[in-house]
Every structure is written in C-alpha cells, then in structure tokens.
C-alpha cells in the first residue's frame, strides 16, 4: 500500500487531527488532482471529473475540508 493511500485512510479515520498543507499537497499529487492557489489563502482542488472544493490553506485545516477532500478523491478513484 502506498504512502498516499495510508495517509488518505488516516484522514478518513480521523479528520479532526492536525492536518497540514503538505498533507493535502501530498494527496493532490498522488491522486492526480489539480490544485490552484494564486497568492491567496484558499486553494481550489479539482478532480478529473470536474468536481471541486475550496480549502482554506491556513493551519489548522478544519475537519469539514478534510472530509470533503476524502470524498473528492474517493469519487474519482476506487478503493
């Protein structure tokens, strides 16, 4: 099992943990998502089917955004 899949499982099991920007960027890269952040505190993450979420990229990242990111990844991939 890859590092990214393990990270995704940990996020799904505990969205209230102290997740960082680097954790989100790791998943974005591993699951071929598009991340757009232009000199702002928010990032728009889009999957291949066009679904997107906007995530405030300041710490701590709230659990609701972690849950939405997990849903976005699972909508695009089968596990």
N, CA, C and O atoms as CSV, one atom per row, in Angstrom:
chain,resi,resn,atom,element,x,y,z
A,1,UNK,N,N,0.848,-1.173,0.000
A,1,UNK,CA,C,0.000,0.000,0.000
A,1,UNK,C,C,0.897,1.241,0.000
A,1,UNK,O,O,1.883,1.313,0.733
A,2,UNK,N,N,0.538,2.197,-0.826
A,2,UNK,CA,C,1.377,3.383,-0.951
A,2,UNK,C,C,1.205,4.322,0.238
A,2,UNK,O,O,0.246,4.226,1.004
A,3,UNK,N,N,2.154,5.219,0.363
A,3,UNK,CA,C,2.126,6.209,1.434
A,3,UNK,C,C,0.876,7.090,1.356
A,3,UNK,O,O,0.263,7.415,2.373
A,4,UNK,N,N,0.514,7.468,0.125
A,4,UNK,CA,C,-0.647,8.340,-0.069
A,4,UNK,C,C,-1.946,7.648,0.334
A,4,UNK,O,O,-2.824,8.279,0.923
A,5,UNK,N,N,-2.076,6.364,0.024
A,5,UNK,CA,C,-3.289,5.623,0.394
A,5,UNK,C,C,-3.383,5.514,1.908
A,5,UNK,O,O,-4.466,5.646,2.478
A,6,UNK,N,N,-2.252,5.273,2.557
A,6,UNK,CA,C,-2.245,5.219,4.026
A,6,UNK,C,C,-2.637,6.569,4.619
A,6,UNK,O,O,-3.402,6.633,5.582
A,7,UNK,N,N,-2.109,7.645,4.041
A,7,UNK,CA,C,-2.451,8.989,4.513
A,7,UNK,C,C,-3.944,9.255,4.323
A,7,UNK,O,O,-4.596,9.813,5.206
A,8,UNK,N,N,-4.478,8.860,3.179
A,8,UNK,CA,C,-5.906,9.030,2.912
A,8,UNK,C,C,-6.744,8.267,3.932
A,8,UNK,O,O,-7.746,8.788,4.423
A,9,UNK,N,N,-6.344,7.042,4.254
A,9,UNK,CA,C,-7.076,6.252,5.247
A,9,UNK,C,C,-7.019,6.903,6.628
A,9,UNK,O,O,-8.009,6.897,7.359
A,10,UNK,N,N,-5.871,7.458,6.983
A,10,UNK,CA,C,-5.741,8.142,8.272
A,10,UNK,C,C,-6.625,9.382,8.315
A,10,UNK,O,O,-7.257,9.657,9.335
A,11,UNK,N,N,-6.676,10.135,7.214
A,11,UNK,CA,C,-7.528,11.320,7.159
A,11,UNK,C,C,-8.997,10.935,7.265
A,11,UNK,O,O,-9.779,11.611,7.934
A,12,UNK,N,N,-9.362,9.854,6.606
A,12,UNK,CA,C,-10.757,9.403,6.645
A,12,UNK,C,C,-11.134,8.957,8.051
A,12,UNK,O,O,-12.237,9.238,8.519
A,13,UNK,N,N,-10.222,8.260,8.728
A,13,UNK,CA,C,-10.492,7.763,10.073
A,13,UNK,C,C,-10.490,8.867,11.119
A,13,UNK,O,O,-11.218,8.789,12.110
A,14,UNK,N,N,-9.672,9.896,10.903
A,14,UNK,CA,C,-9.544,10.956,11.909
A,14,UNK,C,C,-9.416,12.329,11.240
A,14,UNK,O,O,-8.321,12.890,11.189
A,15,UNK,N,N,-10.523,12.874,10.726
A,15,UNK,CA,C,-10.442,14.178,10.069
A,15,UNK,C,C,-10.150,15.323,11.040
A,15,UNK,O,O,-9.809,16.424,10.607
A,16,UNK,N,N,-10.278,15.079,12.340
A,16,UNK,CA,C,-10.045,16.139,13.327
A,16,UNK,C,C,-8.577,16.284,13.710
A,16,UNK,O,O,-8.224,17.177,14.481
A,17,UNK,N,N,-7.729,15.425,13.187
A,17,UNK,CA,C,-6.298,15.507,13.512
A,17,UNK,C,C,-5.722,16.812,12.960
A,17,UNK,O,O,-6.391,17.536,12.223
A,18,UNK,N,N,-4.514,17.088,13.317
A,18,UNK,CA,C,-3.850,18.329,12.926
A,18,UNK,C,C,-3.218,18.171,11.542
A,18,UNK,O,O,-2.011,17.953,11.439
A,19,UNK,N,N,-4.018,18.279,10.477
A,19,UNK,CA,C,-3.539,18.093,9.116
A,19,UNK,C,C,-2.965,19.396,8.584
A,19,UNK,O,O,-3.443,20.479,8.923
A,20,UNK,N,N,-1.942,19.285,7.753
A,20,UNK,CA,C,-1.243,20.468,7.252
A,20,UNK,C,C,-1.389,20.605,5.739
A,20,UNK,O,O,-1.932,19.728,5.066
A,21,UNK,N,N,-0.897,21.712,5.230
A,21,UNK,CA,C,-0.894,21.957,3.787
A,21,UNK,C,C,-0.098,20.893,3.061
A,21,UNK,O,O,-0.482,20.458,1.975
A,22,UNK,N,N,0.999,20.474,3.647
A,22,UNK,CA,C,1.840,19.478,2.984
A,22,UNK,C,C,1.122,18.135,2.860
A,22,UNK,O,O,1.319,17.417,1.880
A,23,UNK,N,N,0.291,17.789,3.846
A,23,UNK,CA,C,-0.501,16.555,3.753
A,23,UNK,C,C,-1.476,16.637,2.572
A,23,UNK,O,O,-1.625,15.681,1.811
A,24,UNK,N,N,-2.119,17.764,2.433
A,24,UNK,CA,C,-3.075,17.956,1.339
A,24,UNK,C,C,-2.347,17.921,-0.004
A,24,UNK,O,O,-2.810,17.287,-0.953
A,25,UNK,N,N,-1.215,18.600,-0.077
A,25,UNK,CA,C,-0.455,18.625,-1.333
A,25,UNK,C,C,0.067,17.246,-1.696
A,25,UNK,O,O,0.169,16.925,-2.880
A,26,UNK,N,N,0.400,16.426,-0.714
A,26,UNK,CA,C,0.831,15.048,-0.975
A,26,UNK,C,C,-0.292,14.260,-1.639
A,26,UNK,O,O,-0.056,13.543,-2.612
A,27,UNK,N,N,-1.508,14.388,-1.120
A,27,UNK,CA,C,-2.643,13.673,-1.710
A,27,UNK,C,C,-2.982,14.202,-3.096
A,27,UNK,O,O,-3.299,13.427,-3.998
A,28,UNK,N,N,-2.916,15.513,-3.266
A,28,UNK,CA,C,-3.211,16.113,-4.567
A,28,UNK,C,C,-2.271,15.550,-5.633
A,28,UNK,O,O,-2.700,15.180,-6.726
A,29,UNK,N,N,-1.004,15.494,-5.300
A,29,UNK,CA,C,-0.005,14.989,-6.251
A,29,UNK,C,C,-0.187,13.493,-6.511
A,29,UNK,O,O,-0.126,13.053,-7.659
A,30,UNK,N,N,-0.408,12.718,-5.464
A,30,UNK,CA,C,-0.504,11.262,-5.593
A,30,UNK,C,C,-1.744,10.812,-6.367
A,30,UNK,O,O,-1.702,9.815,-7.087
A,31,UNK,N,N,-2.837,11.546,-6.218
A,31,UNK,CA,C,-4.085,11.141,-6.867
A,31,UNK,C,C,-4.403,11.979,-8.104
A,31,UNK,O,O,-5.544,12.001,-8.566
A,32,UNK,N,N,-3.398,12.664,-8.635
A,32,UNK,CA,C,-3.517,13.429,-9.879
A,32,UNK,C,C,-4.670,14.431,-9.871
A,32,UNK,O,O,-5.428,14.535,-10.835
A,33,UNK,N,N,-4.785,15.158,-8.776
A,33,UNK,CA,C,-5.763,16.223,-8.686
A,33,UNK,C,C,-5.104,17.528,-9.111
A,33,UNK,O,O,-3.878,17.628,-9.154
A,34,UNK,N,N,-5.910,18.506,-9.418
A,34,UNK,CA,C,-5.395,19.815,-9.807
A,34,UNK,C,C,-5.557,20.766,-8.624
A,34,UNK,O,O,-6.652,20.902,-8.078
A,35,UNK,N,N,-4.474,21.420,-8.230
A,35,UNK,CA,C,-4.521,22.387,-7.138
A,35,UNK,C,C,-4.202,23.761,-7.699
A,35,UNK,O,O,-3.167,23.960,-8.335
A,36,UNK,N,N,-5.096,24.704,-7.460
A,36,UNK,CA,C,-4.892,26.071,-7.928
A,36,UNK,C,C,-4.915,26.999,-6.721
A,36,UNK,O,O,-5.899,27.053,-5.983
A,37,UNK,N,N,-3.827,27.722,-6.529
A,37,UNK,CA,C,-3.732,28.665,-5.417
A,37,UNK,C,C,-2.864,29.828,-5.868
A,37,UNK,O,O,-1.642,29.703,-5.950
A,38,UNK,N,N,-3.485,30.943,-6.154
A,38,UNK,CA,C,-2.768,32.099,-6.686
A,38,UNK,C,C,-2.721,33.223,-5.657
A,38,UNK,O,O,-3.657,34.015,-5.550
A,39,UNK,N,N,-1.645,33.289,-4.913
A,39,UNK,CA,C,-1.418,34.371,-3.947
A,39,UNK,C,C,-2.597,34.609,-3.015
A,39,UNK,O,O,-2.878,35.745,-2.633
A,40,UNK,N,N,-3.288,33.528,-2.650
A,40,UNK,CA,C,-4.413,33.638,-1.725
A,40,UNK,C,C,-4.253,32.600,-0.629
A,40,UNK,O,O,-3.375,31.739,-0.684
A,41,UNK,N,N,-5.115,32.702,0.358
A,41,UNK,CA,C,-5.073,31.733,1.461
A,41,UNK,C,C,-5.954,30.517,1.187
A,41,UNK,O,O,-6.021,29.598,2.003
A,42,UNK,N,N,-6.632,30.515,0.034
A,42,UNK,CA,C,-7.514,29.405,-0.308
A,42,UNK,C,C,-6.993,28.695,-1.557
A,42,UNK,O,O,-6.413,29.315,-2.449
A,43,UNK,N,N,-7.216,27.383,-1.599
A,43,UNK,CA,C,-6.840,26.582,-2.759
A,43,UNK,C,C,-8.086,25.914,-3.320
A,43,UNK,O,O,-8.968,25.488,-2.575
A,44,UNK,N,N,-8.145,25.828,-4.636
A,44,UNK,CA,C,-9.225,25.113,-5.305
A,44,UNK,C,C,-8.639,23.801,-5.796
A,44,UNK,O,O,-7.665,23.783,-6.549
A,45,UNK,N,N,-9.247,22.700,-5.358
A,45,UNK,CA,C,-8.777,21.366,-5.726
A,45,UNK,C,C,-9.854,20.724,-6.597
A,45,UNK,O,O,-11.023,20.654,-6.216
A,46,UNK,N,N,-9.432,20.255,-7.783
A,46,UNK,CA,C,-10.357,19.704,-8.760
A,46,UNK,C,C,-9.925,18.296,-9.145
A,46,UNK,O,O,-8.735,18.036,-9.324
A,47,UNK,N,N,-10.896,17.379,-9.273
A,47,UNK,CA,C,-10.567,16.026,-9.731
A,47,UNK,C,C,-10.801,15.933,-11.236
A,47,UNK,O,O,-11.218,16.907,-11.863
A,48,UNK,N,N,-10.535,14.774,-11.811
A,48,UNK,CA,C,-10.612,14.615,-13.267
A,48,UNK,C,C,-12.032,14.708,-13.817
A,48,UNK,O,O,-12.207,14.981,-15.004
A,49,UNK,N,N,-13.037,14.491,-12.996
A,49,UNK,CA,C,-14.420,14.593,-13.466
A,49,UNK,C,C,-14.994,15.997,-13.295
A,49,UNK,O,O,-16.172,16.219,-13.573
A,50,UNK,N,N,-14.178,16.944,-12.841
A,50,UNK,CA,C,-14.597,18.333,-12.751
A,50,UNK,C,C,-15.160,18.752,-11.406
A,50,UNK,O,O,-15.473,19.927,-11.218
A,51,UNK,N,N,-15.300,17.834,-10.469
A,51,UNK,CA,C,-15.772,18.201,-9.138
A,51,UNK,C,C,-14.664,18.981,-8.440
A,51,UNK,O,O,-13.481,18.700,-8.635
A,52,UNK,N,N,-15.049,19.962,-7.627
A,52,UNK,CA,C,-14.023,20.755,-6.957
A,52,UNK,C,C,-14.458,21.149,-5.550
A,52,UNK,O,O,-15.641,21.139,-5.209
A,53,UNK,N,N,-13.451,21.497,-4.746
A,53,UNK,CA,C,-13.678,22.043,-3.411
A,53,UNK,C,C,-12.710,23.206,-3.220
A,53,UNK,O,O,-11.650,23.261,-3.845
A,54,UNK,N,N,-13.089,24.120,-2.356
A,54,UNK,CA,C,-12.221,25.227,-1.983
A,54,UNK,C,C,-11.803,25.011,-0.538
A,54,UNK,O,O,-12.645,24.841,0.343
A,55,UNK,N,N,-10.499,25.021,-0.304
A,55,UNK,CA,C,-9.966,24.716,1.021
A,55,UNK,C,C,-9.144,25.899,1.520
A,55,UNK,O,O,-8.197,26.305,0.846
A,56,UNK,N,N,-9.480,26.471,2.692
A,56,UNK,CA,C,-8.617,27.483,3.291
A,56,UNK,C,C,-7.311,26.808,3.717
A,56,UNK,O,O,-7.332,25.838,4.475
A,57,UNK,N,N,-6.199,27.309,3.242
A,57,UNK,CA,C,-4.917,26.637,3.468
A,57,UNK,C,C,-4.143,27.226,4.642
A,57,UNK,O,O,-2.920,27.350,4.584
A,58,UNK,N,N,-4.844,27.584,5.688
A,58,UNK,CA,C,-4.146,28.017,6.896
A,58,UNK,C,C,-4.388,26.979,7.973
A,58,UNK,O,O,-5.392,26.267,7.960
A,59,UNK,N,N,-3.466,26.907,8.890
A,59,UNK,CA,C,-3.496,25.868,9.911
A,59,UNK,C,C,-4.291,26.323,11.114
A,59,UNK,O,O,-4.148,27.485,11.495
A,60,UNK,N,N,-5.095,25.525,11.727
A,60,UNK,CA,C,-5.406,24.141,11.375
A,60,UNK,C,C,-6.468,24.088,10.283
A,60,UNK,O,O,-7.332,24.960,10.193
A,61,UNK,N,N,-6.388,23.069,9.471
A,61,UNK,CA,C,-7.393,22.861,8.431
A,61,UNK,C,C,-8.566,22.140,9.088
A,61,UNK,O,O,-8.400,21.079,9.691
A,62,UNK,N,N,-9.733,22.722,8.966
A,62,UNK,CA,C,-10.914,22.199,9.659
A,62,UNK,C,C,-11.325,20.828,9.125
A,62,UNK,O,O,-11.147,20.535,7.943
A,63,UNK,N,N,-11.877,19.995,10.005
A,63,UNK,CA,C,-12.271,18.632,9.623
A,63,UNK,C,C,-13.241,18.563,8.444
A,63,UNK,O,O,-13.197,17.606,7.670
A,64,UNK,N,N,-14.099,19.538,8.297
A,64,UNK,CA,C,-15.064,19.513,7.198
A,64,UNK,C,C,-14.349,19.527,5.851
A,64,UNK,O,O,-14.815,18.889,4.907
A,65,UNK,N,N,-13.241,20.229,5.742
A,65,UNK,CA,C,-12.489,20.288,4.489
A,65,UNK,C,C,-11.728,18.989,4.244
A,65,UNK,O,O,-11.565,18.569,3.098
A,66,UNK,N,N,-11.272,18.367,5.295
A,66,UNK,CA,C,-10.607,17.067,5.156
A,66,UNK,C,C,-11.617,16.027,4.676
A,66,UNK,O,O,-11.306,15.225,3.796
A,67,UNK,N,N,-12.819,16.032,5.244
A,67,UNK,CA,C,-13.867,15.094,4.823
A,67,UNK,C,C,-14.222,15.305,3.348
A,67,UNK,O,O,-14.386,14.341,2.600
A,68,UNK,N,N,-14.338,16.566,2.938
A,68,UNK,CA,C,-14.669,16.861,1.542
A,68,UNK,C,C,-13.552,16.436,0.600
A,68,UNK,O,O,-13.819,15.960,-0.503
A,69,UNK,N,N,-12.305,16.603,1.025
A,69,UNK,CA,C,-11.176,16.167,0.204
A,69,UNK,C,C,-11.189,14.653,0.037
A,69,UNK,O,O,-10.970,14.149,-1.064
A,70,UNK,N,N,-11.443,13.930,1.114
A,70,UNK,CA,C,-11.522,12.468,1.048
A,70,UNK,C,C,-12.642,12.050,0.095
A,70,UNK,O,O,-12.452,11.144,-0.716
A,71,UNK,N,N,-13.794,12.690,0.180
A,71,UNK,CA,C,-14.922,12.380,-0.703
A,71,UNK,C,C,-14.570,12.672,-2.158
A,71,UNK,O,O,-14.940,11.911,-3.053
A,72,UNK,N,N,-13.857,13.772,-2.397
A,72,UNK,CA,C,-13.455,14.149,-3.744
A,72,UNK,C,C,-12.514,13.097,-4.340
A,72,UNK,O,O,-12.647,12.727,-5.507
A,73,UNK,N,N,-11.580,12.630,-3.545
A,73,UNK,CA,C,-10.637,11.605,-4.010
A,73,UNK,C,C,-11.361,10.285,-4.246
A,73,UNK,O,O,-11.120,9.620,-5.253
A,74,UNK,N,N,-12.241,9.900,-3.332
A,74,UNK,CA,C,-12.958,8.632,-3.473
A,74,UNK,C,C,-13.934,8.656,-4.643
A,74,UNK,O,O,-14.217,7.609,-5.225
A,75,UNK,N,N,-14.451,9.820,-4.995
A,75,UNK,CA,C,-15.350,9.924,-6.131
A,75,UNK,C,C,-14.620,9.657,-7.447
A,75,UNK,O,O,-15.223,9.236,-8.435
A,76,UNK,N,N,-13.323,9.907,-7.440
A,76,UNK,CA,C,-12.515,9.773,-8.650
A,76,UNK,C,C,-11.740,8.458,-8.710
A,76,UNK,O,O,-11.264,8.078,-9.780
A,77,UNK,N,N,-11.603,7.762,-7.592
A,77,UNK,CA,C,-10.815,6.529,-7.516
A,77,UNK,C,C,-11.611,5.452,-6.804
A,77,UNK,O,O,-12.502,5.744,-6.006
A,78,UNK,N,N,-11.280,4.201,-7.101
A,78,UNK,CA,C,-11.919,3.080,-6.413
A,78,UNK,C,C,-10.933,2.434,-5.460
A,78,UNK,O,O,-9.785,2.175,-5.822
A,79,UNK,N,N,-11.380,2.174,-4.250
A,79,UNK,CA,C,-10.533,1.545,-3.238
A,79,UNK,C,C,-11.195,0.307,-2.709
A,79,UNK,O,O,-10.639,-0.369,-1.843
